[in-house]
Amino acid sequence: MNNVTGHLLTFLSVLTLATSSLAAEPTVPAARAANQPQLIQKDGRYTLMVDGAPFVMLGAQVHNSSNYPEALKKVWPAIQDMHANTVEIPVAWEQIEAVEGKFDFSYVDTLLEQARQHKVRLVLLWFGTWKNTGPQYTPEWVKFNNQRFPRMMDKNGKVSYCLSPFGEETLKADKKAFVALMNHIKNRDQLHHTVIMMQVENEVGTYGLVRDFSPQAQVRFKQDVPQAVLDHKKSPVALAAKGSWSEVYGDYADQYFHTYAIASYIEEIAKAGRAVYDLPMYVNNSLRDPLEPMAPWKDNFASGGPTYDAIDIYKAAAPHIDIAAPDIYSADSNKFKATLDRFQRQDNALMLPEMGNAAEYVRYAYLVLGRGALGFSPFGIDYTEYSNFPLGSKMTGKPMVEPFGKIYAAFRPMERQWAQWAFEGRTYGVAENDARTDQTISLKNWKATISFREWQFGDKGMFPGIKDLPEHTDIPNGGVAIAQISNNEFIIVGQYARVRIDWAGANDGKTSMWGRVEEGHYDASGKWIMERNWNGDQTDYGLNLTGTPVVLKVRMGMY
């Protein structure tokens, strides 16, 4: 970009900034500022561009009630110990519009200022109409006025706890508040890019009721399925190609209709918000079991949310939502991997906005980052002494944070390089599975074998009389992430694991060996700084990674 173009873009950004406040809800998209955060895609891979370059979110999500200026005092020390570069934190409708039509963004201003001081980015979580399917974060003038802001009804006309996605006044009010928030963020942050992404609502859907059965819902349920949905979502069972929801989707009709209703509601909010300030936006999901055989809703997950089987409906109904993202609170290795498989798609970037903060989840950092995710965030990262066990750790404070902090400390200096490698499809990762078995990674012309619970010296079987196991391996906690930065060069990061790399090309009779194994780090300019070269005992039996993650730059050769 030349200087004239840069000055012109800056002038246009400032002009947009000044004029955007004249209209509460613009009807035309706002111009994208230079280097504004955006999601880009190439060949089915995604990256989040921040300040004009790929960025990976090494995230930390705070507890639900840590979204107040005084509470932030217990957030920042945890973020510092975590070495996180991104904080996910709520902005609640009730706190910015306690009185209808009177907006208070003082908390947002404090948050922006302190985030910049601590040199972290923000993902703001809009707790509006729905938070974990409920209305508890709406203002009191919303949550206690069922006539104006209707709730869902069951088949017998009984009122549900959940606000209806057909509440026109609810949508109007939520959209107005969200647009006001986006306008304020634009005015205060467009030149800083502190806020890099927005979550619209939180874990939407309904527990205990498959959909709204109110009169207005019943009318729409009997209408034909919109063509956009038909184009995206095929029925799990062979039924009519067109027609009503029941005719097309049979026993899945109630869930999919409810999904479309909620996704359409969210689309209206996201579309209006992005017209003001075009940041990437996503929805998060409380999961259905990824390993259970596909079946209609049986009161076993939140109907209407962006579950893996309903992502297509969100793509059809909410095009202004970029990502459907999973919140993972099961440390079961098979379920964890299956969830990633179901959400990482050609049309859906992988991102984990929430996962458990217990020790069993630490290993998954390597799997997620190795798969090229935009980022991930363990939940409950602050020092408020609240524990969400059994979904998370029993521990609070530094003992809970520091295991993640060790990994983040290794990745932080090379966060930009890793994000670029991931976007190019050069990264791979594994996490120790519950069976503690060896795993392999297929690289370009090479194969990596990852084993666990190994001592640093010798191979298994060399010392049959030794029954001891390495310390801190009583639970699965090993993991390795690898970036292949050239044909024969790799960056390896990991813990509690042994890595071997072998030639996997044509059988030409050659044998491979370590050329060089450098331990080091990247500096702020992206230059590799070698600290020492591993050899002898440190490489004879593979690369043994302990509980303190290190960054290795490895070159392989053949003879």
C-alpha positions as CSV (number, residue, x, y, z in Angstrom):
1,M,0.0,0.0,0.0
2,N,1.4,3.4,-1.0
3,N,1.2,6.5,1.3
4,V,-1.5,8.2,-0.7
5,T,-3.7,5.1,-0.5
6,G,-3.0,4.7,3.2
7,H,-3.9,8.3,3.9
8,L,-7.1,8.0,1.9
9,L,-8.1,4.9,3.7
10,T,-7.4,6.6,7.0
11,F,-9.5,9.6,6.0
12,L,-12.4,7.4,4.8
13,S,-12.2,5.4,8.1
14,V,-12.4,8.6,10.2
15,L,-15.2,9.9,8.0
16,T,-17.1,6.7,8.5
17,L,-16.4,6.8,12.2
18,A,-17.8,10.3,12.4
19,T,-20.9,9.7,10.4
20,S,-21.8,6.3,11.8
21,S,-23.3,7.8,15.0
22,L,-25.8,9.9,13.0
23,A,-27.9,6.8,12.4
24,A,-28.8,4.2,15.0
25,E,-29.1,1.4,12.5
26,P,-27.5,1.9,9.1
27,T,-29.1,0.0,6.2
28,V,-25.9,-0.2,4.2
29,P,-22.7,-2.0,5.1
30,A,-20.0,0.2,6.7
31,A,-16.7,0.5,4.9
32,R,-14.1,-1.9,6.2
33,A,-11.2,0.0,7.7
34,A,-7.6,-0.7,6.8
35,N,-6.4,-3.8,8.6
36,Q,-9.7,-4.3,10.3
37,P,-10.0,-7.9,11.8
38,Q,-11.5,-10.3,9.3
39,L,-11.8,-14.0,8.6
40,I,-10.4,-15.1,5.3
41,Q,-10.5,-18.5,3.6
42,K,-8.4,-20.3,1.1
43,D,-8.7,-23.9,-0.1
44,G,-10.9,-24.8,2.9
45,R,-8.5,-23.4,5.4
46,Y,-9.2,-20.3,7.5
47,T,-7.3,-17.6,9.3
48,L,-8.2,-14.6,11.4
49,M,-6.4,-11.5,10.1
50,V,-5.5,-9.0,12.8
51,D,-3.6,-5.9,11.9
52,G,-3.1,-7.3,8.4
53,A,-1.6,-10.6,9.4
54,P,-2.7,-14.1,10.5
55,F,-3.4,-14.4,14.2
56,V,-4.0,-17.4,16.4
57,M,-6.1,-16.8,19.6
58,L,-4.4,-18.2,22.7
59,G,-7.5,-17.4,24.6
60,A,-8.9,-17.3,28.1
61,Q,-12.6,-17.0,28.9
62,V,-13.5,-15.5,32.2
63,H,-16.3,-16.6,34.4
64,N,-19.8,-15.3,33.6
65,S,-19.9,-12.6,36.3
66,S,-16.4,-11.2,35.8
67,N,-17.7,-8.6,33.4
68,Y,-17.6,-5.5,35.7
69,P,-14.8,-3.0,36.3
70,E,-14.1,-4.1,39.8
71,A,-14.2,-7.7,38.9
72,L,-11.5,-7.1,36.2
73,K,-9.0,-6.7,39.0
74,K,-9.2,-10.5,39.5
75,V,-9.1,-11.1,35.7
76,W,-5.8,-9.5,34.6
77,P,-3.5,-11.4,37.0
78,A,-4.8,-14.7,35.7
79,I,-4.5,-13.6,32.1
80,Q,-0.9,-12.6,32.8
81,D,-0.1,-16.0,34.4
82,M,-1.8,-17.7,31.5
83,H,0.3,-15.8,28.9
84,A,-2.9,-15.4,26.9
85,N,-3.1,-13.1,23.9
86,T,-6.9,-12.9,23.8
87,V,-9.6,-12.6,26.5
88,E,-13.2,-13.7,25.9
89,I,-15.5,-11.7,28.2
90,P,-19.2,-11.0,28.3
91,V,-21.1,-7.8,27.6
92,A,-24.5,-8.3,29.1
93,W,-27.6,-6.6,27.7
94,E,-28.7,-5.9,31.3
95,Q,-25.6,-4.0,32.1
96,I,-25.6,-1.6,29.1
97,E,-29.4,-0.9,29.0
98,A,-30.8,-1.3,32.5
99,V,-33.3,1.4,31.6
100,E,-34.8,1.1,28.2
101,G,-33.3,3.5,25.7
102,K,-30.5,4.7,28.1
103,F,-27.2,3.1,27.3
104,D,-24.2,2.9,29.6
105,F,-21.0,1.8,28.1
106,S,-18.7,2.7,30.9
107,Y,-17.8,-1.0,31.5
108,V,-16.9,-1.4,27.8
109,D,-14.7,1.7,27.9
110,T,-12.9,0.4,31.0
111,L,-12.4,-3.0,29.5
112,L,-11.0,-1.6,26.3
113,E,-8.6,0.6,28.1
114,Q,-7.3,-2.1,30.4
115,A,-7.1,-4.7,27.7
116,R,-4.8,-2.4,25.7
117,Q,-2.7,-1.8,28.9
118,H,-2.3,-5.5,29.2
119,K,-1.6,-6.0,25.5
120,V,-4.3,-8.5,24.8
121,R,-7.1,-8.7,22.3
122,L,-10.8,-9.1,23.1
123,V,-13.6,-11.4,21.9
124,L,-16.8,-9.9,23.3
125,L,-19.6,-12.3,24.2
126,W,-23.1,-10.7,23.7
127,F,-25.3,-12.1,26.4
128,G,-28.6,-10.9,25.0
129,T,-31.9,-12.7,24.5
130,W,-30.3,-16.1,25.2
131,K,-27.5,-17.1,27.5
132,N,-27.3,-20.9,27.8
133,T,-30.8,-20.9,26.4
134,G,-32.2,-18.7,29.2
135,P,-33.1,-14.9,29.5
136,Q,-31.2,-14.2,32.7
137,Y,-29.0,-11.6,31.1
138,T,-31.8,-9.5,29.6
139,P,-32.8,-6.3,31.5
140,E,-35.5,-6.6,34.0
141,W,-37.9,-4.6,31.7
142,V,-37.5,-7.5,29.3
143,K,-37.4,-10.6,31.4
144,F,-40.6,-9.8,33.5
145,N,-42.8,-8.6,30.6
146,N,-44.1,-11.7,28.9
147,Q,-46.8,-9.8,27.1
148,R,-44.4,-7.6,25.2
149,F,-41.5,-10.1,25.2
150,P,-43.3,-13.5,24.8
151,R,-41.8,-16.8,26.0
152,M,-42.1,-20.1,24.2
153,M,-45.1,-22.4,24.8
154,D,-45.4,-26.1,24.9
155,K,-48.2,-28.1,23.1
156,N,-50.6,-27.5,26.0
157,G,-50.0,-23.7,26.0
158,K,-47.8,-23.7,29.1
159,V,-45.3,-20.9,29.2
160,S,-41.6,-22.0,29.0
161,Y,-38.6,-20.4,30.6
162,C,-37.1,-19.5,27.2
163,L,-37.9,-16.4,25.2
164,S,-39.6,-17.1,21.9
165,P,-37.6,-16.6,18.7
166,F,-40.9,-15.2,17.2
167,G,-41.0,-12.3,19.7
168,E,-40.9,-9.3,17.3
169,E,-40.5,-6.8,20.1
170,T,-37.8,-8.9,21.7
171,L,-35.8,-9.1,18.4
172,K,-36.3,-5.3,17.9
173,A,-35.0,-4.5,21.4
174,D,-32.1,-6.9,21.3
175,K,-31.0,-5.7,17.9
176,K,-31.2,-2.1,19.0
177,A,-28.9,-2.8,22.0
178,F,-26.5,-4.8,19.9
179,V,-26.3,-2.1,17.2
180,A,-25.6,0.5,19.9
181,L,-22.8,-1.7,21.3
182,M,-21.2,-2.2,17.9
183,N,-21.5,1.5,17.1
184,H,-19.7,2.3,20.4
185,I,-17.0,-0.3,19.8
186,K,-16.4,1.2,16.4
187,N,-16.2,4.7,17.7
188,R,-13.7,3.7,20.5
189,D,-11.7,0.9,18.9
190,Q,-11.7,1.0,15.1
191,L,-8.2,2.4,15.1
192,H,-6.9,0.0,17.8
193,H,-8.4,-3.4,16.8
194,T,-8.6,-4.4,20.4
195,V,-11.9,-6.2,19.7
196,I,-11.3,-8.8,17.1
197,M,-14.5,-10.9,17.1
198,M,-18.0,-10.9,18.5
199,Q,-20.1,-13.8,19.8
200,V,-23.8,-13.3,19.2
201,E,-25.9,-14.7,22.0
202,N,-24.6,-17.7,23.9
203,E,-25.3,-21.5,23.7
204,V,-28.8,-20.9,22.2
205,G,-31.6,-23.5,22.0
206,T,-34.0,-24.9,24.5
207,Y,-33.8,-27.6,27.1
208,G,-36.9,-29.7,27.8
209,L,-38.9,-28.4,24.9
210,V,-38.1,-29.1,21.3
211,R,-39.6,-25.9,19.9
212,D,-42.1,-23.2,20.3
213,F,-45.7,-24.3,20.0
214,S,-47.3,-20.8,20.3
215,P,-50.0,-19.9,17.8
216,Q,-47.6,-17.8,15.7
217,A,-45.0,-20.6,15.7
218,Q,-47.6,-23.1,14.6
219,V,-48.6,-21.0,11.6
220,R,-45.0,-20.9,10.5
221,F,-44.3,-24.6,11.2
222,K,-47.0,-25.5,8.7
223,Q,-45.5,-23.3,6.0
224,D,-43.0,-24.7,3.3
225,V,-39.4,-25.0,4.2
226,P,-37.5,-22.1,2.7
227,Q,-35.5,-22.9,-0.4
228,A,-32.2,-21.7,1.2
229,V,-32.6,-24.4,3.9
230,L,-33.5,-27.1,1.3
231,D,-30.3,-26.2,-0.6
232,H,-28.1,-26.6,2.5
233,K,-29.7,-29.2,4.7
234,K,-30.8,-32.6,3.4
235,S,-33.1,-34.7,5.5
236,P,-31.5,-37.6,7.5
237,V,-34.3,-39.8,6.2
238,A,-35.7,-39.9,2.6
239,L,-38.9,-37.9,2.5
240,A,-40.4,-35.2,0.3
241,A,-38.0,-32.9,-1.5
242,K,-40.2,-29.9,-0.8
243,G,-43.1,-29.0,1.4
244,S,-43.8,-28.3,5.1
245,W,-41.2,-29.0,7.8
246,S,-42.9,-32.3,8.7
247,E,-43.1,-33.4,5.1
248,V,-39.4,-32.7,4.4
249,Y,-37.8,-33.7,7.7
250,G,-40.3,-36.0,9.5
251,D,-39.3,-36.7,13.1
252,Y,-36.5,-34.2,12.8
253,A,-38.9,-31.4,11.8
254,D,-39.4,-29.9,15.2
255,Q,-35.7,-29.5,16.0
256,Y,-34.8,-28.2,12.5
257,F,-37.7,-25.7,12.5
258,H,-36.6,-24.4,15.9
259,T,-33.0,-24.2,14.6
260,Y,-34.1,-22.2,11.7
261,A,-36.2,-19.8,13.8
262,I,-33.3,-19.1,16.2
263,A,-30.7,-18.8,13.5
264,S,-33.0,-16.4,11.6
265,Y,-33.3,-14.3,14.8
266,I,-29.6,-14.2,15.3
267,E,-29.0,-13.3,11.6
268,E,-31.1,-10.2,12.1
269,I,-29.0,-9.1,15.0
270,A,-25.6,-10.0,13.4
271,K,-26.6,-8.4,10.1
272,A,-27.6,-5.1,11.8
273,G,-24.4,-5.1,13.9
274,R,-22.1,-5.8,11.0
275,A,-23.7,-3.0,9.0
276,V,-22.4,-0.7,11.7
277,Y,-19.0,-2.3,12.3
278,D,-18.0,-5.4,10.2
279,L,-16.2,-7.6,12.7
280,P,-16.2,-11.4,12.4
281,M,-19.0,-13.0,14.3
282,Y,-19.8,-16.5,15.6
283,V,-22.2,-18.6,17.6
284,N,-21.2,-21.2,20.1
285,N,-22.8,-24.6,20.9
286,S,-23.6,-26.7,23.9
287,L,-23.0,-30.1,22.2
288,R,-25.0,-33.1,21.4
289,D,-23.0,-36.3,21.8
290,P,-20.8,-36.6,18.6
291,L,-20.6,-40.4,18.9
292,E,-24.2,-41.3,19.4
293,P,-26.0,-42.6,16.3
294,M,-27.9,-39.9,14.6
295,A,-31.5,-39.7,15.9
296,P,-34.3,-37.1,16.4
297,W,-34.2,-34.9,19.5
298,K,-35.0,-36.9,22.7
299,D,-34.5,-34.2,25.3
300,N,-30.8,-35.0,25.3
301,F,-29.4,-31.6,24.1
302,A,-30.5,-28.0,23.5
303,S,-32.8,-28.1,20.5
304,G,-32.3,-25.2,18.2
305,G,-28.6,-24.7,18.8
306,P,-25.9,-25.0,16.2
307,T,-25.3,-28.7,16.9
308,Y,-23.1,-30.5,14.3
309,D,-26.2,-31.8,12.5
310,A,-27.7,-28.3,12.3
311,I,-24.7,-26.3,11.1
312,D,-26.1,-26.4,7.6
313,I,-29.3,-24.6,8.7
314,Y,-27.3,-21.9,10.4
315,K,-25.3,-21.5,7.2
316,A,-28.6,-21.1,5.3
317,A,-30.4,-18.8,7.8
318,A,-27.5,-16.8,9.2
319,P,-25.0,-15.9,6.5
320,H,-23.7,-13.0,8.6
321,I,-22.5,-15.5,11.2
322,D,-19.0,-16.8,10.2
323,I,-18.6,-19.8,12.5
324,A,-20.5,-22.4,14.4
325,A,-18.2,-23.3,17.2
326,P,-18.2,-26.1,19.8
327,D,-18.0,-25.7,23.6
328,I,-16.3,-28.9,24.8
329,Y,-16.7,-30.0,28.4
330,S,-16.0,-33.7,28.0
331,A,-12.4,-34.7,28.4
332,D,-13.1,-38.1,26.8
333,S,-10.5,-38.3,24.0
334,N,-12.7,-40.0,21.5
335,K,-15.5,-37.5,21.9
336,F,-13.2,-34.5,21.8
337,K,-11.7,-35.6,18.5
338,A,-15.0,-36.5,17.1
339,T,-16.4,-33.1,17.9
340,L,-13.4,-31.4,16.1
341,D,-14.0,-33.6,13.1
342,R,-17.7,-32.6,12.9
343,F,-17.2,-28.9,13.3
344,Q,-14.1,-28.4,11.2
345,R,-15.5,-28.2,7.7
346,Q,-14.8,-26.7,4.3
347,D,-17.5,-24.1,5.1
348,N,-16.8,-23.7,8.8
349,A,-13.6,-22.7,10.5
350,L,-12.5,-24.5,13.6
351,M,-12.5,-22.5,16.8
352,L,-13.1,-23.6,20.4
353,P,-14.5,-20.6,22.3
354,E,-14.9,-22.7,25.5
355,M,-13.4,-25.9,26.9
356,G,-12.8,-27.2,30.4
357,N,-10.0,-25.8,32.4
358,A,-9.2,-29.1,34.3
359,A,-5.8,-30.8,33.9
360,E,-7.2,-33.4,31.6
361,Y,-7.9,-30.7,29.0
362,V,-4.4,-29.2,28.8
363,R,-3.2,-31.8,26.3
364,Y,-5.8,-30.8,23.8
365,A,-4.0,-27.5,23.1
366,Y,-1.6,-29.3,20.9
367,L,-4.4,-31.1,19.0
368,V,-6.4,-28.0,18.4
369,L,-3.5,-25.7,17.4
370,G,-2.1,-28.5,15.2
371,R,-5.4,-28.8,13.3
372,G,-5.1,-25.1,12.3
373,A,-7.8,-23.8,14.6
374,L,-8.3,-20.0,14.8
375,G,-7.8,-20.5,18.5
376,F,-9.3,-21.8,21.7
377,S,-10.1,-20.7,25.2
378,P,-10.3,-22.7,28.4
379,F,-13.3,-21.4,30.5
380,G,-13.1,-19.9,34.0
381,I,-9.8,-18.1,33.8
382,D,-9.8,-15.5,36.6
383,Y,-9.0,-15.4,40.2
384,T,-12.5,-15.1,41.6
385,E,-12.2,-18.5,43.4
386,Y,-15.2,-19.9,41.6
387,S,-14.9,-23.5,40.3
388,N,-17.3,-25.0,37.8
389,F,-16.3,-28.6,38.7
390,P,-17.2,-31.2,37.4
391,L,-17.2,-29.4,34.1
392,G,-13.8,-27.9,35.0
393,S,-11.1,-28.0,37.5
394,K,-11.6,-28.4,41.2
395,M,-8.7,-26.0,41.6
396,T,-8.8,-22.2,41.4
397,G,-5.9,-19.7,41.2
398,K,-2.5,-20.3,39.8
399,P,-2.6,-24.1,40.1
400,M,-5.5,-24.1,37.6
401,V,-4.0,-21.6,35.2
402,E,-0.3,-22.4,35.1
403,P,-0.5,-25.7,33.1
404,F,-2.1,-23.8,30.2
405,G,0.3,-20.9,30.8
406,K,3.3,-23.1,30.1
407,I,1.9,-24.0,26.7
408,Y,0.9,-20.4,25.9
409,A,4.3,-19.2,26.9
410,A,5.9,-21.5,24.3
411,F,3.5,-20.4,21.5
412,R,3.2,-16.7,22.2
413,P,6.6,-15.6,20.7
414,M,5.7,-17.4,17.4
415,E,1.9,-16.8,17.4
416,R,2.1,-15.0,14.0
417,Q,4.3,-17.6,12.4
418,W,2.2,-20.4,13.7
419,A,-1.0,-18.8,12.4
420,Q,0.6,-18.4,9.0
421,W,1.8,-22.0,8.9
422,A,-1.6,-23.2,9.9
423,F,-3.2,-21.1,7.1
424,E,-0.9,-22.8,4.7
425,G,-1.8,-26.2,5.9
426,R,1.6,-27.0,7.4
427,T,0.5,-27.8,11.0
428,Y,-0.4,-31.0,12.7
429,G,-1.2,-32.1,16.3
430,V,-2.0,-35.0,18.6
431,A,-3.2,-35.3,22.2
432,E,-2.5,-38.4,24.3
433,N,-5.7,-40.5,24.1
434,D,-7.3,-42.2,27.0
435,A,-5.9,-45.6,25.9
436,R,-2.3,-44.1,26.1
437,T,-1.4,-45.6,22.8
438,D,1.2,-44.4,20.2
439,Q,0.0,-42.1,17.5
440,T,1.4,-41.2,14.1
441,I,1.3,-38.0,12.0
442,S,1.6,-38.2,8.2
443,L,3.8,-35.3,7.1
444,K,5.0,-34.5,3.6
445,N,7.4,-37.3,2.8
446,W,7.9,-38.0,6.6
447,K,6.1,-39.7,9.4
448,A,6.1,-38.7,13.0
449,T,5.5,-41.3,15.7
450,I,4.4,-40.0,19.1
451,S,4.6,-42.2,22.2
452,F,3.8,-41.4,25.8
453,R,4.8,-42.4,29.4
454,E,8.4,-43.0,28.3
455,W,11.5,-42.3,30.3
456,Q,13.9,-39.9,28.6
457,F,16.6,-42.6,28.3
458,G,16.2,-45.9,26.5
459,D,13.3,-47.7,24.7
460,K,10.5,-49.6,26.3
461,G,11.6,-53.2,26.9
462,M,15.3,-52.3,27.4
463,F,15.0,-52.4,31.2
464,P,12.3,-55.0,32.0
465,G,13.0,-54.7,35.7
466,I,12.0,-51.0,35.8
467,K,8.3,-50.7,36.6
468,D,8.3,-47.1,37.6
469,L,6.5,-44.6,35.3
470,P,7.5,-41.0,34.7
471,E,6.1,-38.4,37.2
472,H,2.9,-36.5,36.4
473,T,1.7,-39.1,33.9
474,D,-1.0,-40.6,36.1
475,I,-3.6,-39.0,33.8
476,P,-3.3,-38.5,30.0
477,N,-1.6,-35.2,29.6
478,G,0.8,-35.5,26.7
479,G,0.6,-33.7,23.4
480,V,2.6,-32.6,20.4
481,A,2.1,-30.0,17.7
482,I,4.3,-29.9,14.6
483,A,4.7,-27.4,11.8
484,Q,6.5,-28.5,8.7
485,I,8.2,-25.3,7.6
486,S,10.1,-26.8,4.7
487,N,10.6,-30.2,3.0
488,N,13.0,-31.4,5.7
489,E,12.5,-28.9,8.6
490,F,10.0,-28.9,11.4
491,I,9.0,-26.9,14.4
492,I,8.0,-29.2,17.3
493,V,6.3,-28.2,20.5
494,G,5.0,-30.6,23.1
495,Q,5.0,-32.1,26.6
496,Y,5.1,-35.6,28.2
497,A,5.8,-37.2,24.9
498,R,8.5,-38.8,22.7
499,V,8.8,-37.8,19.1
500,R,10.4,-39.8,16.3
501,I,10.5,-38.7,12.7
502,D,11.2,-41.2,9.9
503,W,11.4,-41.1,6.1
504,A,8.1,-42.0,4.5
505,G,8.8,-41.5,0.8
506,A,9.7,-44.0,-1.9
507,N,11.7,-47.0,-0.7
508,D,15.1,-46.0,-2.0
509,G,17.2,-47.9,0.6
510,K,18.1,-44.7,2.5
511,T,17.9,-44.2,6.2
512,S,16.9,-41.0,7.9
513,M,18.5,-39.3,10.9
514,W,18.5,-36.1,12.8
515,G,20.4,-33.4,11.0
516,R,20.1,-30.8,13.7
517,V,17.7,-30.4,16.7
518,E,17.9,-26.8,18.0
519,E,16.1,-25.7,21.1
520,G,15.2,-22.0,21.0
521,H,12.5,-19.4,20.4
522,Y,11.4,-16.7,17.9
523,D,12.0,-13.1,18.8
524,A,9.6,-10.2,18.3
525,S,10.7,-9.8,14.7
526,G,10.1,-13.5,13.8
527,K,13.8,-14.4,13.9
528,W,14.8,-17.8,15.2
529,I,17.1,-17.6,18.3
530,M,19.0,-20.9,19.0
531,E,19.6,-21.6,22.7
532,R,21.3,-25.0,22.4
533,N,21.6,-28.0,20.0
534,W,20.3,-31.4,21.2
535,N,22.4,-34.5,20.5
536,G,23.7,-37.7,22.1
537,D,21.5,-38.8,25.0
538,Q,18.9,-36.1,24.1
539,T,18.3,-37.6,20.6
540,D,19.4,-41.2,20.6
541,Y,15.9,-42.4,21.7
542,G,13.8,-39.8,20.0
543,L,13.0,-36.3,21.2
544,N,11.8,-36.5,24.8
545,L,9.5,-33.7,25.8
546,T,8.9,-33.2,29.5
547,G,6.3,-31.2,31.4
548,T,7.9,-27.9,30.5
549,P,7.1,-27.3,26.8
550,V,10.1,-26.3,24.6
551,V,10.3,-25.2,21.0
552,L,12.5,-27.3,18.8
553,K,13.6,-26.5,15.3
554,V,14.5,-29.9,13.7
555,R,16.2,-30.6,10.4
556,M,16.1,-34.2,9.0
557,G,18.5,-35.8,6.6
558,M,19.1,-39.2,4.8
559,Y,22.1,-41.3,4.1
